[in-house]
Amino acid sequence: MKNPISAVFVPTPEGAAGGTPDLTHTQVPNASVSIRLQGVGKSFAHGRRQAQRLTVLEDINLEVRTGEFVCLLGPSGCGKSTVLNLLAGFDSPDHGTISLDGQAIRGPDPRRGMVFQQPTLFPWLTVLDNVAFGPRMAGRDARDYLPEARRLLRQVGLERYAEHYPWQLSGGMRQRVALARAWLPGPQVLLMDEPFGALDAQTRLVMQELLNRIWAETGTTIVFVTHDVDEALFLGDRIVMMSAHPGRVREIIEVPFARPRTPDALLADPAYAPAKRRILQILREESGHLLEEINP
């Protein structure tokens, strides 16, 4: 079986040599691997008596390089969030192996941070106390982590809201608090499950640009689940396209745009349209499989 990290789609600008986008698969340059999934499968009990098994993931093979920003994209129900839960150590695969720097992932670990679809803040804690919750529960000296917590709040533009409570903030502001909280322990890997999906378009764009900036400064490895094609093209180094359930890695698309990126620059890039067309083609095909299951 071909290693999926070597199967990528690299579009070239229309009008280049040959006059059409290059849709061939090419080899990704070698780089150190941070996360490795090999032959991973996962199923869950379902049915009235929980006697049957529903296969959610099947034979997932994926490598994520150190410092890389990888987006998971696919139809609803393909297992994207399940992949994140396995990487976080919240659940275990039925078969296959998952490792970080060669060590098997067997449970939650401070090296792996998680940002959920909802901010999941403690309503009775202030913004600063929410950000500092993890280190405080770990028994660290407040003199060690509070200055860093304040620095992160400044970085996400919320320094003057440090003593506010979550209910006093907008949705985008709460998600910025969640982002600062996830980054405070200095995770090696950040797992993000559609963190901007519930935000309005303008706030989502602000959050995407903020995330891009912090990621560039920290070099954290990020695995990011999204349903938004434009978001994946703006944020990702590579886009892992997953098939309809049971989820498999169907194709890995190498995002061809240089960094730093801006939305306007992406829209003006000749490679943008063919890259987006390819992604939409895959999504349409996989959605067709779902329709066949609904209307056999």
Buried (B, 14 or more C-beta within 10 A) or exposed (E): EEEBBEBBBBBBBEEEEEEEBBEEBEEBEEEEBBBBBBEBBBBEEEEEEEEEEEBBBBBBBBBBBBBBBBBBBBBEBBBBBBBBBBBBBEBEBBEBEBBBEEEEBEEEBEBBBBBBBBBEBEEEBBBBBBBBBBBBEEEBEEEEBBEBBBEBBEBBEBBEBBEBBBEEBEBBBBBBBBBBBBBBBEBBBBBBBBBBBBBEEEBBBBBBBBBBEBBEEBEBBBBBBBBBBBBBBBBBBBBBBBBBBBBBBBBBBBBBBEEEBEEEEBEEBBBBBBBBBBBEEBBEEBBEEBEEEEEE
